[in-house]
Structures are given as structure tokens and as C-alpha cells.
Amino acid sequence: MVSFSKKLTLDLIRISMSGIVKTKYHLQSLCCGEHFKDQHWELFCPKNDGLSLIRAIYDDKQLVIDETLPGLYKFSSWLPVHKTLEGSGAPITFKSNGLGVALGLTNLYITFSGYWPEKGAMMQTGSFKECEAYAVCARVNTNKGGVMVVASAGNTARAFAKVCSENKIPLLICVPEDNLNALWFDTEIDPCVKLIAAASGGDYFDAIHLSNLACMIEGFYPEGGSKNVARRDGMGTTVLSAVTTIGRIPDFYFQAIGSGTGAIAAWEANMRFLEDGRFGDVKMKLMVSQNSPFLPIKDAWDADSREMFPINDTLARKQVEEIVAKVLSNRKPTYGIKGGLYDAMKDVGGEVLAVTNEEALAAGELFLSVEGNDLEPAAAVAVASLIQALEDGKIDKDSTIMLNITGGGIEKFKNENKVTYLKPALIFPLDPDPQSVAQGIKGLFNN
């Protein structure tokens, strides 16, 4: 089907100059419906009426694609940004003539975020986390002189380090020591970016704990994770790419999840397209997947529980150690909160699928053989879940399917470029003394 991108570009000429993008939008609380301006790095409802996400409401109800803007920012009419940054890439979508044919699917569309120059994908960190980082760092930020704090299992840290380094934005990233191999770059990272780690044996939850301690220090502020509207809408550009390329809203959406934020972003983008009115009235079924045996979201969803079930720290860390897709190891996902994954899936339907390491590895090998590029492990989990759903009769071969490949081309990039690794300035025990953490971190940024 003919892409709608060029048609949409002609719909309206947006004003942009010298890196400035005047996107018109405001924020809305999902707990009380309050509408308010985005002016103080808001992450919560200003009335604190209840635990919920907030959402960006754009003046442009129909998506405008501005091809004169660089990379991701061509979608700025549905991004909460006030400027553009150099170096961003946009997700690309194409009809699969490799995997689709191999699986017998007639309308499989792959949305790829990563490194694949032959397809026009130029995300040099190999992950759709760049979509988040370039959107977040272009949002209005009143924390002048402060240090942004980001917790990550790996890919998010790499993306934010790249963007903040290139744009001289002070950043503290917190990761598990066992995931430090994810902190690779083709250029040296600017000293404005500092890395600390939770000791070996820890997981993403321990990195989050470190970041929470850091945010208690004066001058340090949380990036916000799933609560940051720019992060979710940055992720949502994958759906903007898919829908405008396909010409309609897909029937099914496949993605591997850790926090669930990407699937929430897909749901929110879907709702905006329903209001847009030009791409049909379909609500995509969310077919999300986790890497077995780490299945906290699947366990809760299968029990129809809004609340996550408690999990022992020792057991959780053991399960995380076993899975191949470490970036999916979030023990505190955005699940039960108002506007979170539970609400999204209740609205549109779908399933949480469990994928073994063996299934993921086989799916990654299949993708490489039929499509010609390597996949990040989480993306291989998504491919495996698609195969599983097809074999179990959960999707029809003629359904329009969006397969969100959230990372790929990493081995390709490393083969073409010399990479270096960012080393942690400090490594803290899994149950660190808050005062020692504060002293250590302050020392990093005072030097």
C-alpha cells in the first residue's frame, strides 16, 4: 500500500527554524481529568488526586509529518518538544517479504528501530530507546543547572548517554554491574555524563533503588521513566511510522516488554489515530511478551489482577540471571497504575506471552537468515511470540500485523565501527548506605 507520509507532509506546513519546534500541547491527568500546562517537568497530576499517569494532549488532532525536520522530529506534531537535537533517527516500517513469507503471513509489517542503513534506519545505539531519549531531552526542562537521573537495565542508559553527551546535558545513569557490557559507544562520552552501578548479583530493581537515592540529593532530578510524557510519546513514534506507512491501524501489535511503557505508548498513539480519523477505527490487540522464567506481568494479567504479585528478591534476581533478554527485567512495571498496561489491555484486548531463551535465540537466527540483520535479544523475544501466536491459532495469516522490533543491527554496527565501553565511576552494594551514596555522587559532579 502507498505510504501516507508524503500526503501528510502536505497537509500543513509547521513553523520550525534553528532547532526550534513550536509544538502546541498541554497535559491532562488521568486520575481527575485536570488539564494543565507543561512548564515544570511535570510527572504527576498537580492535584495529587490519585496514582495515575498524565498524558500529552496535542492541538493538532491529525498527525502532521514534517520531512524538513531531522530524524525523529518529523513526528513533532505529536511529540511534547520545544526544540530539535542533532543526531536522531526515526523508526522505519516495511512490509516483510522475508519473515512474512517464511511464516505464511500476508500482511506482516516490521517496524524497526536500530542500525540498518540499507533500510534507512540509523539509530547508532541499536535500540528504540533513542526515540525516548531524543524526545525527553527536547522537552521543556525547568531543572536548569541540575543533573538528570536515569535508571536502566542497559539500552536506555546507552541511548541517554549518547544524547546527553552530544548535547552537554548533565546526566547520572544507574545500571546493574552485570549489565555494563551494554554501555558501548563509538565515540568517547562527554564528562557531563556519569555512570554508577549496583554491585554484581543485582538487577534493574537495584539500579532503580540507586537512582531514587540519587534523586534525594539537591540538584538531582528524575527523568521520570514511564511517567514522562515525552518518553512514552517518543516510543509511540514506532506506531506513527507503522500506521502512516501501512495506511491503516494494524489489527495486532507485537512487542517484548519490561516496564510495559512501549505498549502503553502504542495504545495512546492508537487512540490519537482514532481521533485523527484517517486510518480506520481499529483498536490494535496488544500481544506483548516476556522472557521466561521472569514473568511478573504475565502472572498478574493471567490472574486478571490489577495488582502485581509480590516476588522474593532472591528469586527475582535468580530469574533475571537466567533470561537472555536482560532489558526485560523490570520488577516494578507500569502495570496497575491508572492509564498503565492493565488499563491499556483491558481497553483493546490482547495477551501476555511467555518466551523461553531457546525460542528467542531460534527466532533471532530465523530473522537474521530471512531478513538479513541481527536482533537485540528483546526483539528476538517479540519475534518468537509472533511465531508462538501463529502456531497457537491466535492470529490469522491475513491479519495486518505490526511487529515492533525494538532493537537490532548491534552486531552489524560493532563490525563496522570500533567501540569503547563506559566504565562506572562508582559501584555500590545492593543495600547501600544512603549517606555514602549521596557523598559519592556529589563528589563525582563536584570534580
Order of alpha helices (4+ residues) and beta strands (2+ residues): alpha-beta-beta-beta-beta-beta-beta-alpha-beta-beta-beta-alpha-beta-alpha-beta-beta-beta-alpha-beta-alpha-alpha-beta-alpha-beta-alpha-alpha-alpha-beta-alpha-alpha-beta-alpha-beta-beta-alpha
